Amino acid sequence: MPMPASAKQFFTLQEVAEILSLHPETVRRYCARGDLPAIKAGGPSGSHEWRIRADWLDKWGVDNLYDPRGGADGYRKR
């Protein structure tokens, strides 16, 4: 039985790109610059891929994503 998405602890670049509606290369650049907290995980073959923890992504989204509607109270942040 597959693990529910809410129980997933780490996401790939592609998964994060889909969640945020961004291009995977943009997410990769955010990780490489340190703008988006991530780790590089790899196997014995030497290939390393970025992984983003779900709780890191949640916090980053709250701190960095802009809502043009101004959020729940209806006021715009400027």
N, C-alpha and C positions, 0 to 999 in steps of 0.2 A: 504494500500500500504506500503511495507517495506521501511525503511529508507535506503538511499544509504550509502554504507560503508564510503564514504568520509565525511558524515555528522555525523557519529557516534563519540561520545565524549569519551566513556570509553570502554575498551576491557577487556575480561576475560583472565585468565592465558592461557586457551586453545587457544583462538584466537591469543594471542601474540605468543604463541609457534608455531602456524601454520604460522604466518607472518614471524617469524624469522628463521623458520626451526630448532627449538630447541625442546627438550623434555619438556613437561609441568613442570616436577619436577625441571629442570634447571631454568626455568623462576621463579618458586616459590622461589627457593633459592636466586636468584638475588634480588627478592622483599624483602625477609626476611632479607637479609644482608644490604639492602639499596642501592645496586648497581644499581637497576632499580627503579626509582621513582614510587611509587604505594601507594594506600590507601586500607584499609580494610573496606569493606562495608558489612553490615549485616542487617538482618531483626529481627523481634520480637522473632523468634525461637532461636536466639543466634548464628546461624551459620554465620561466617564472611568469606568472600571471597575477594581475592585480585582483585582490579580493577586498570587498567593503563589508564591514559588519553592519547588520541591520540597525543596531542602535546608533552607530556612528552616522549612518545615512539619515535616520530620523532627526537627530540633533542638527546635522548640517542643513537639512531641508528647512527646519524651523528658523535657523539663523540666516539662511541665504536666499531662500526662494521668495520672490515678489508676487504678491496677490494684487492685481490691479483693481480689484473690487474693494480693497481696503480691509479685508478680514471680516470677522463675524459682527463687529459693531458698526460696520458700514462706513467708517471714516478712512480716508486714504492716508497712508503714511507717505511723507515726502522727505 
